[in-house]
Structures are given as structure tokens and as C-alpha cells.
Amino acid sequence: MNNFKPLLGFVMAIGFLFLGFYLIQQEENYKVIFGYISIVFWSGLLLFTVYKKITTKKTNN
């Protein structure tokens, strides 16, 4: 079950990115602003976690 936790996190972040793209297409200003904020935040978080996942070396004991 622990192997699915990182995958669940990536799927949730990508889901929020799609939600941000959906909100950008709305007409109300606050929805568009929240959509942009969501895209910037979740994109940055995904990039950071992928970078940390790639650069962290795991040793087997």
C-alpha cells in the first residue's frame, strides 16, 4: 500500500492542475485568478517533488 502513496499525490496534483485550467475558462474574475494561482502552486510543487525524487539517493541496507 505504501507504493501507491506517491502515485496518489501525483494524481491529486495533476487533478488540481486540470481544475485550474477549468477555472481559467470561467468568466468571473475571482475564478480566473484562483485558477492561475492553482496552476502556479501545483506546478511548482510537482516540479519540486520530481526534482527531490530524482536527486535523492536511496540506499538499500
C-alpha positions as CSV (number, residue, x, y, z in Angstrom):
1,M,0.0,0.0,0.0
2,N,2.9,2.4,0.6
3,N,3.8,2.2,-3.1
4,F,0.6,3.9,-4.1
5,K,1.0,7.0,-1.8
6,P,3.4,8.8,-4.2
7,L,1.3,7.9,-7.1
8,L,-1.8,9.2,-5.3
9,G,-0.1,12.5,-4.6
10,F,0.9,13.0,-8.3
11,V,-2.6,12.1,-9.4
12,M,-4.1,14.6,-7.0
13,A,-1.7,17.4,-8.0
14,I,-2.4,16.8,-11.7
15,G,-6.2,16.8,-10.9
16,F,-5.8,20.2,-9.3
17,L,-3.9,21.4,-12.4
18,F,-6.8,20.4,-14.5
19,L,-9.1,22.2,-12.1
20,G,-7.0,25.3,-12.5
21,F,-7.3,25.1,-16.3
22,Y,-11.0,24.7,-16.0
23,L,-11.3,27.7,-13.7
24,I,-9.3,29.9,-16.2
25,Q,-12.1,29.4,-18.7
26,Q,-14.8,30.8,-16.4
27,E,-16.0,34.4,-16.7
28,E,-15.8,35.5,-13.1
29,N,-12.5,37.3,-12.1
30,Y,-12.0,35.5,-8.8
31,K,-12.3,32.1,-10.5
32,V,-9.7,33.0,-13.1
33,I,-7.3,34.4,-10.5
34,F,-7.8,31.3,-8.4
35,G,-7.2,29.1,-11.5
36,Y,-3.9,30.9,-12.2
37,I,-2.8,30.6,-8.5
38,S,-3.7,26.9,-8.5
39,I,-1.7,26.2,-11.7
40,V,1.4,28.1,-10.4
41,F,1.3,26.5,-7.0
42,W,0.6,22.9,-8.1
43,S,3.1,23.1,-11.0
44,G,5.8,24.4,-8.6
45,L,5.0,21.7,-6.1
46,L,5.1,18.9,-8.8
47,L,8.4,20.2,-10.1
48,F,9.9,20.3,-6.6
49,T,8.8,16.8,-5.7
50,V,10.0,15.3,-9.0
51,Y,13.4,17.1,-8.5
52,K,13.6,15.8,-5.0
53,K,12.6,12.3,-6.1
54,I,15.3,12.2,-8.8
55,T,18.1,13.7,-6.8
56,T,17.5,11.7,-3.5
57,K,19.6,8.5,-3.5
58,K,18.1,5.7,-1.6
59,T,20.4,3.1,-0.1
60,N,19.4,-0.5,0.5
61,N,20.5,-1.9,3.8
